[in-house]
Amino acid sequence: MIKKLRVGIAGHGVVGRIRHQFIDMHPGMHVTAVCDQDFVNPINRLKDVRCLRNYKELLQEPLDVLFVCLPNYLAPEVTIAGLEKGLHVFCEKPPGKDMADIQRVIACEKNHPGQKLMYGFNHRYHDSVRKAMQIIKSGQFGKILNLRGVYGKSKIIRFDSDWRTKRALAGGGIFLDQGIHMVDLMRLFAGEFMEVNSYVSNNFWKHDVEDNLYALMRTKEGIVGMLHSSATQWRHSFNLTINMTKGSLILAGILSSSKSYGAETITIVHSRDKDAGDPYEEMIRYNEDNSWHNEVFDFFKAILENKRITQGSSKEALETMRTVYRIYYADKEWRERWGIPNPDKERL
């Protein structure tokens, strides 16, 4: 019988509990300890799992793997501490509050080449996204011309009191918290966006982080991306349209723990001569969310088989954060108000 690797989870909120569920599904892993600020006393609230008060106590436990499910201001600190403790580390997005945070982590990672570090850009593992990538790679619809993405909800979680509304703790608002997924997907499909224009606003909720962001971007190859990230989208919405030379892909809805974004579908649009703007379409609907399972199992496969991280690597996290901060920086008023540095001058 293969000895199970011991896993600790720093942060046992909604996401931490979801990760816990799928970690324990893996035959080679077992969660042995978790920490959360809500654990007033280090007692066993969970069967066979140590429940601790903070990550420093957690890292005193005998562990092999650490999952970091903590706020942005703590994520890089705990990721570095885990790597320095000799652990493989999985950290949720974003990798920190800003570019400097992920760069500090990468500098530490280089000193620990035998350990795996992966970031949780979970949307890459959704079935609709994987289907879209399969179609794009096949070349059947030609090259990508442009992308349009909208990702929004009615507010940032507990927007009146949550840490996500405080720049000092979060680094950014709805865009860094949720819109980063859309940026990551656009990069996945189209490559790096070098030219960026944007408008960033906090006019509605009036916190010191954005509640709406609009971006218009272009790659060196001329692919244009348009993006709207919103905390005033009263009906929660996820929609990404990818237009190509011979057709389109429309990703709509995303299966999530809140179940508020509607059914997850991909509509495949076939452009043909004489279709008069009303082309043949086929829709696929997904009723199960396999993303959490597949992402966790991919991470463990990399550990157990000593393979490189192919999705959610620190390099991918760095470049997604760089695009996020290119977008913030492109709004002159926003960057001057908050002193946002040029991300293209902040290189390792």
Sequence and secondary structure as in RCSB ss.txt:
>XXXX:A:sequence
MIKKLRVGIAGHGVVGRIRHQFIDMHPGMHVTAVCDQDFVNPINRLKDVRCLRNYKELLQEPLDVLFVCLPNYLA
PEVTIAGLEKGLHVFCEKPPGKDMADIQRVIACEKNHPGQKLMYGFNHRYHDSVRKAMQIIKSGQFGKILNLRGV
YGKSKIIRFDSDWRTKRALAGGGIFLDQGIHMVDLMRLFAGEFMEVNSYVSNNFWKHDVEDNLYALMRTKEGIVG
MLHSSATQWRHSFNLTINMTKGSLILAGILSSSKSYGAETITIVHSRDKDAGDPYEEMIRYNEDNSWHNEVFDFF
KAILENKRITQGSSKEALETMRTVYRIYYADKEWRERWGIPNPDKERL
>XXXX:A:secstr
    EEEEEE  SHHHHHHHHHHTTSTTEEEEEEE TT SS    BTTBEEESSHHHHTTS  SEEEE   TTTH
HHHHHHHHHTT EEEEESSSSSSHHHHHHHHHHHHT TTS EEEE GGGGSHHHHHHHHHHHHTTT SEEEEEEE
EE SSSTTTTT GGG HHHHSSSHIIIIIHHHHHHHHHHH  EEEEEEEEE TTT SSS SEEEEEEEETT  EE
EEEEES  SS EEEEEEEETTEEEEEE    TT  S  EEEEEEE  TT TT  EEEEEEE S  HHHHHHHHHH
HHHHTT    SS HHHHHHHHHHHHHHHHHSHHHHHHHT   GGG   
